[in-house]
Amino acid sequence: MERFAWRAKVLDGKLEEYIKRHDEIWPELLEVLKEAGISNYTIWNNGNDLFGYYECDKGVAYAAKVQASSPVVDRWNEYMKSVMLMELDPVTGAQPLMEKVFYMK
C-alpha cells in the first residue's frame, strides 16, 4: 500500500460550495476511486488551503492511471474548477506527487 498527498486552494468565497459538493459527491466518482484502489481518502482545509490524503492499495501509479483514463474524473475536475485551483500533472492528469519527508509508524 502506498500513500498519496495533494494540495490545492479553494477560490475566495467558495469554501462552503466546495464542502457542499463533497457532501454530495457523485456515486460514480466514488466507484472510480474504489476501482483505482483508493481508500482512507480525507481532505482538510485551513482557510482556503486544502490538503488531501489517501492510501493506494494497488499503488500510486495505478491509481493515477485509472483516474487519468476516467471520463467521470474529467467531468468532476471540470465541475470543481469554479470553486478551486488545483495544479494537475500533464502526464498523469492527477495532482503532482508530494515527497514524503517524515513517517511515524
C-alpha positions as CSV (number, residue, x, y, z in Angstrom):
1,M,0.0,0.0,0.0
2,E,1.3,3.4,-1.0
3,R,0.2,6.8,0.4
4,F,-0.6,9.9,-1.7
5,A,-1.0,13.5,-0.6
6,W,-2.0,16.6,-2.6
7,R,-2.6,20.3,-2.1
8,A,-4.8,22.9,-3.7
9,K,-6.7,26.1,-3.0
10,V,-10.3,27.0,-2.7
11,L,-11.2,30.2,-4.5
12,D,-12.1,33.1,-2.3
13,G,-15.7,32.8,-1.0
14,K,-16.1,29.3,-2.4
15,L,-15.3,27.1,0.6
16,E,-19.0,26.5,1.5
17,E,-19.7,25.4,-2.0
18,Y,-16.6,23.2,-2.1
19,I,-17.8,21.4,1.0
20,K,-21.3,21.1,-0.3
21,R,-20.1,19.4,-3.5
22,H,-18.1,16.9,-1.5
23,D,-21.1,16.3,0.8
24,E,-23.0,15.4,-2.5
25,I,-20.1,13.5,-4.2
26,W,-21.2,11.6,-7.2
27,P,-21.6,7.8,-6.6
28,E,-19.9,7.1,-10.0
29,L,-16.8,9.1,-8.8
30,L,-16.6,7.0,-5.7
31,E,-16.7,3.9,-7.8
32,V,-13.8,5.1,-9.9
33,L,-11.8,5.9,-6.8
34,K,-12.5,2.4,-5.4
35,E,-11.6,0.8,-8.8
36,A,-8.3,2.8,-8.5
37,G,-7.6,1.1,-5.2
38,I,-8.0,4.3,-3.2
39,S,-9.1,4.2,0.4
40,N,-8.9,6.2,3.6
41,Y,-9.4,9.4,1.5
42,T,-9.5,12.5,3.6
43,I,-9.5,16.2,2.7
44,W,-8.7,19.0,5.2
45,N,-8.8,22.8,4.9
46,N,-7.1,25.7,6.7
47,G,-8.8,28.8,5.3
48,N,-8.6,28.4,1.5
49,D,-5.7,25.9,1.7
50,L,-6.7,22.3,1.0
51,F,-4.7,19.1,1.9
52,G,-5.8,15.7,0.7
53,Y,-4.5,12.3,1.7
54,Y,-5.4,8.8,0.5
55,E,-4.0,5.3,0.5
56,C,-3.5,3.3,-2.7
57,D,-3.9,-0.4,-2.3
58,K,-2.8,-1.0,-5.9
59,G,-0.1,1.7,-5.9
60,V,0.1,5.4,-6.7
61,A,0.9,4.8,-10.4
62,Y,-2.1,2.5,-10.8
63,A,-4.4,5.0,-9.0
64,A,-3.2,7.8,-11.2
65,K,-3.7,5.7,-14.4
66,V,-7.3,4.8,-13.6
67,Q,-8.1,8.4,-12.7
68,A,-6.4,9.8,-15.8
69,S,-8.4,7.4,-18.1
70,S,-11.8,8.1,-16.4
71,P,-14.3,10.5,-18.1
72,V,-16.0,10.7,-14.7
73,V,-12.9,12.2,-13.1
74,D,-12.6,14.6,-16.1
75,R,-16.1,15.7,-15.5
76,W,-15.5,16.1,-11.7
77,N,-12.3,18.2,-12.4
78,E,-14.3,20.4,-14.8
79,Y,-17.1,20.8,-12.2
80,M,-14.7,21.8,-9.5
81,K,-12.8,24.4,-11.5
82,S,-15.3,27.1,-10.5
83,V,-14.6,26.6,-6.8
84,M,-10.9,25.6,-6.6
85,L,-7.5,25.9,-8.1
86,M,-5.6,22.7,-8.5
87,E,-2.4,22.1,-10.4
88,L,-2.6,18.8,-12.4
89,D,0.4,16.8,-13.7
90,P,0.1,17.0,-17.5
91,V,1.4,13.4,-17.8
92,T,-0.8,11.6,-15.2
93,G,-3.8,14.1,-15.1
94,A,-3.6,13.8,-11.3
95,Q,-2.2,16.1,-8.7
96,P,1.6,16.3,-8.6
97,L,3.2,13.8,-6.3
98,M,4.3,15.3,-3.0
99,E,7.5,14.0,-1.5
100,K,7.3,12.3,1.9
101,V,9.7,13.8,4.4
102,F,8.6,12.0,7.6
103,Y,6.6,8.9,8.6
104,M,5.9,7.6,12.1
105,K,4.5,4.1,12.5
